[in-house]
Amino acid sequence: MDWPLGWLATYSGSDCKLWRYVHRKCTEAELCREAVSLLPTIDYSLERHKCFQTT
């Protein structure tokens, strides 16, 4: 579970379709989803990532 979350947080490539796929898979897994929900406690959010809003 830890490497997909780390990858989502640090990915700086241009393939946002891949990023959104990994994000979707992460949110489908309970442990990863819980970890993502805790990110704001350390002042970080995946919603800030350039691929989060890209269509």
LINSULMO-V141494 format. One line per field, one symbol per residue. burial: 1 if it has 9 or more other C-alpha atoms within 8 Angstrom, else 0. A space follows every 50 residues. Layout:
BEGIN
burial: ???
END
This chain:
BEGIN
burial: 00011001000000010011011001100001100100100000110010 01000
END
